[in-house]
Amino acid sequence: MIKYSHISFPLAVFIFLALVALWLDQLYRPYESINGKGMFYNPDYIIEGVSGIQMNHTKANRRNFSAETLSHYHEENVTRMQQVSFVNSGQGKPVFRLQADIAEIRDKNQNIYLRENVTAIRGTENEKDQITLTTDFLYLIPDESMVITNHAVTISKPGSRISAIGMELDNQTGILQLLSNVKAINFKSSSK
């Protein structure tokens, strides 16, 4: 007499359900970093064509922003925006405008990271002291009006251009510090 080992039907169903549960867990596991590059997937919401205003009446500050796409990732508490524009204005302070391909906002708007084709303009076109800064990365601390980078920057002002690696700007005092490899060019206007 030959005996065959067999698995009971309830045990087979249990194993099948356990395998399906593991597969679904892997398939729908949200909010993981992709290749460790800070890229996330499965946002809890996405908004297209967004704009907004933040007012601080005690400091007389106004912050406007707009973006083509806004994605929020709940687990990381990160908001990512694409093709973003920020405008910060306050009483007695020059207008400060920022544009970037990507913005990442963390810690309830306390830390903002701008990446790719970043342009910052302090002042308006009508002002002689308008400053334009271009780089590929900026770190903003809005509550302290600080702008920081350790990447290459180019700063243009009417009649001059400066390039450097690394920069710190205090928008409250208007003090700009260039950290290393500073090169300056002063354009002489030709008068006839």
RAFENLIN-V613829 format. One record per pair of residues at least 12 apart in sequence whose ideal C-beta (glycine too) atoms are under 6 Angstrom apart, sorted by sequence separation. I is the first residue (numbers start at 1). J is the second residue. If there is no record, write none. Layout:
# RAFENLIN-V613829
i:I j:J
i:I j:J
This chain:
# RAFENLIN-V613829
i:30 j:42
i:86 j:98
i:137 j:149
i:52 j:65
i:69 j:82
i:102 j:115
i:120 j:133
i:152 j:165
i:166 j:179
i:67 j:81
i:68 j:82
i:85 j:99
i:100 j:114
i:102 j:116
i:135 j:149
i:137 j:151
i:153 j:167
i:164 j:178
i:166 j:180
i:51 j:66
i:68 j:83
i:101 j:116
i:119 j:134
i:136 j:151
i:165 j:180
i:84 j:100
i:101 j:117
i:135 j:151
i:150 j:166
i:165 j:181
i:50 j:67
i:67 j:84
i:118 j:135
i:164 j:181
i:100 j:118
i:135 j:153
i:149 j:167
i:164 j:182
i:66 j:85
i:84 j:103
i:50 j:70
i:82 j:102
i:99 j:119
i:116 j:136
i:118 j:138
i:133 j:153
i:134 j:154
i:148 j:168
i:163 j:183
i:48 j:69
i:65 j:86
i:81 j:103
i:98 j:120
i:115 j:137
i:133 j:155
i:147 j:169
i:162 j:184
i:47 j:70
i:64 j:87
i:80 j:104
i:97 j:121
i:114 j:138
i:132 j:156
i:146 j:170
i:161 j:185
i:46 j:71
i:63 j:88
i:79 j:105
i:96 j:122
i:113 j:139
i:131 j:157
i:145 j:171
i:160 j:186
i:45 j:72
i:62 j:89
i:145 j:172
i:43 j:71
i:44 j:72
i:78 j:106
i:94 j:122
i:112 j:140
i:159 j:187
i:43 j:72
i:61 j:90
i:94 j:123
i:95 j:124
i:43 j:73
i:44 j:74
i:60 j:90
i:60 j:91
i:40 j:73
i:31 j:73
i:31 j:75
i:31 j:76
i:96 j:171
